[in-house]
Structure formats: structure tokens, C-alpha cells
Amino acid sequence: MIRSEGSLKDKLRHAFAVGGKSDQLLEDEIELLKDIAKRVHKRKLSAAAIPFLLFHQPLNTVGANLLQMTEFALTLKPVETFLKRFMGPKATHERLVRTLEKRTSIETLVGFLEAHIDESL
């Protein structure tokens, strides 16, 4: 029998936890989100992106896991090319997945988008 680390109760507590040390965004992740917000605002999509992101916020970790699976389904080169073209030269597949796995990433991105909207008014 294979024994896993921690009890089922601990795993469920972690799965539904809000906040915590592992939820803190690193400096490079914040820079990635700022760059994404800048590019979305440049395309005049901020007003549409904010409700979309807020509506899908509970699914951000699921989306991060789906992105992680694309690494196996597709070769990494097309994914990296798309990310660099749309999200800037600093964006990498691993960095995007690591950022989206954190529950505060969507809130932070929405905050950056709102700041861009406020600046343009």
C-alpha cells in the first residue's frame, strides 16, 4: 500500500484554504501580471477582461493545471511562442502556471487593470 503525506483532512484543508504563505506572489510574478495588464489595456480590453476574470476567479487553479497539461499535449515551442507574442518577452509557460496557481493572482491582475482604467480617465 502506498502511503501519501498528510491525512485526507489536511489535504482538504489545503485545497480549500484561503491565504497563506504559499499564496504570496513573488516579485517576478507581480511583474508578469503588470505586463499582462498593460498589454490587455493597450488592446482596449480592460473593461471586458475584468468581469471575465472575476467570474472565472474560482477556477484559476484549474486553469493553471490545464495550462500545465498543455505542456505534455503540445510541444513547448508553440506555447512559448504564443506567450511571448501576447504577454511579452518575460512570459514563460512555467512562470504563468506558477503565477496562476496562486489564489491572489486574479485579484492582483484585476487591480492592475482597474489602475490602468483609472489612469486613462
C-alpha positions as CSV (number, residue, x, y, z in Angstrom):
1,M,0.0,0.0,0.0
2,I,1.3,3.4,-1.0
3,R,1.2,6.0,1.8
4,S,0.8,9.6,1.0
5,E,2.0,12.5,3.0
6,G,-0.7,14.0,5.3
7,S,-4.2,12.9,6.1
8,L,-7.2,13.4,3.9
9,K,-8.4,16.1,6.3
10,D,-5.1,18.0,5.9
11,K,-5.3,17.7,2.1
12,L,-8.8,19.0,2.0
13,R,-7.9,21.9,4.4
14,H,-5.1,22.8,2.0
15,A,-7.3,22.5,-1.1
16,F,-9.9,24.9,0.3
17,A,-7.5,27.2,2.2
18,V,-7.7,30.9,1.7
19,G,-4.5,32.9,2.0
20,G,-1.3,31.7,3.5
21,K,2.4,31.9,2.8
22,S,2.3,29.9,-0.4
23,D,-0.3,32.3,-1.8
24,Q,2.1,35.3,-1.7
25,L,3.1,36.5,-5.2
26,L,6.8,36.8,-5.9
27,E,8.3,39.9,-7.5
28,D,8.7,38.3,-10.9
29,E,5.1,37.1,-10.8
30,I,3.8,40.6,-10.0
31,E,5.9,42.0,-12.9
32,L,4.3,39.4,-15.2
33,L,0.8,40.4,-14.1
34,K,1.6,44.1,-14.6
35,D,2.9,43.3,-18.1
36,I,-0.3,41.3,-18.9
37,A,-2.5,44.1,-17.6
38,K,-0.6,46.7,-19.6
39,R,-1.0,44.6,-22.8
40,V,-4.7,44.0,-22.2
41,H,-5.3,47.7,-21.6
42,K,-3.3,48.6,-24.7
43,R,-5.7,46.5,-26.7
44,K,-8.6,48.3,-25.0
45,L,-9.9,45.1,-23.5
46,S,-9.7,46.1,-19.8
47,A,-13.4,46.7,-19.3
48,A,-14.2,43.3,-20.8
49,A,-11.4,41.4,-19.1
50,I,-12.3,42.5,-15.5
51,P,-15.8,40.8,-15.3
52,F,-14.4,37.8,-17.2
53,L,-11.6,37.4,-14.7
54,L,-13.8,37.9,-11.7
55,F,-16.4,35.5,-12.9
56,H,-13.7,32.8,-13.5
57,Q,-11.6,33.6,-10.4
58,P,-12.7,30.4,-8.6
59,L,-11.3,28.4,-11.5
60,N,-7.8,29.9,-11.7
61,T,-6.1,26.9,-10.2
62,V,-8.0,24.6,-12.5
63,G,-6.9,26.8,-15.4
64,A,-3.3,26.7,-14.2
65,N,-3.5,22.9,-14.1
66,L,-4.9,22.8,-17.6
67,L,-2.1,25.0,-18.8
68,Q,0.3,22.6,-17.1
69,M,-1.2,19.7,-19.1
70,T,-0.7,21.6,-22.4
71,E,3.0,21.2,-21.8
72,F,2.5,17.4,-22.3
73,A,-0.1,17.6,-25.1
74,L,1.8,20.2,-27.2
75,T,5.4,20.7,-27.8
76,L,6.5,23.6,-25.6
77,K,7.8,25.7,-28.5
78,P,4.3,26.8,-29.9
79,V,3.1,27.6,-26.4
80,E,6.2,29.6,-25.6
81,T,5.9,31.5,-28.9
82,F,2.3,32.4,-28.2
83,L,3.0,33.5,-24.7
84,K,5.9,35.7,-25.7
85,R,3.9,37.3,-28.5
86,F,0.8,38.0,-26.5
87,M,2.2,38.5,-23.0
88,G,5.7,39.8,-23.6
89,P,9.2,38.6,-23.7
90,K,9.3,37.8,-20.0
91,A,6.4,35.4,-20.1
92,T,7.2,31.7,-19.9
93,H,4.9,28.7,-19.6
94,E,6.3,27.8,-16.2
95,R,6.1,31.3,-14.9
96,L,2.5,31.7,-16.0
97,V,1.4,28.4,-14.5
98,R,3.2,29.2,-11.2
99,T,1.6,32.6,-11.0
100,L,-2.0,31.4,-11.8
101,E,-1.7,28.6,-9.2
102,K,-1.8,31.3,-6.5
103,R,-5.3,32.3,-5.5
104,T,-4.4,36.0,-5.2
105,S,-3.2,36.3,-8.8
106,I,-6.6,37.1,-10.4
107,E,-7.3,39.7,-7.7
108,T,-3.9,41.3,-8.4
109,L,-4.4,41.3,-12.1
110,V,-7.8,42.9,-11.8
111,G,-6.3,45.6,-9.5
112,F,-3.7,46.4,-12.2
113,L,-6.4,46.5,-14.9
114,E,-8.5,48.9,-12.8
115,A,-5.5,51.1,-12.2
116,H,-4.9,51.4,-15.9
117,I,-8.6,52.3,-16.4
118,D,-8.3,55.0,-13.7
119,E,-5.2,56.4,-15.3
120,S,-6.9,56.7,-18.7
121,L,-9.9,58.6,-17.3
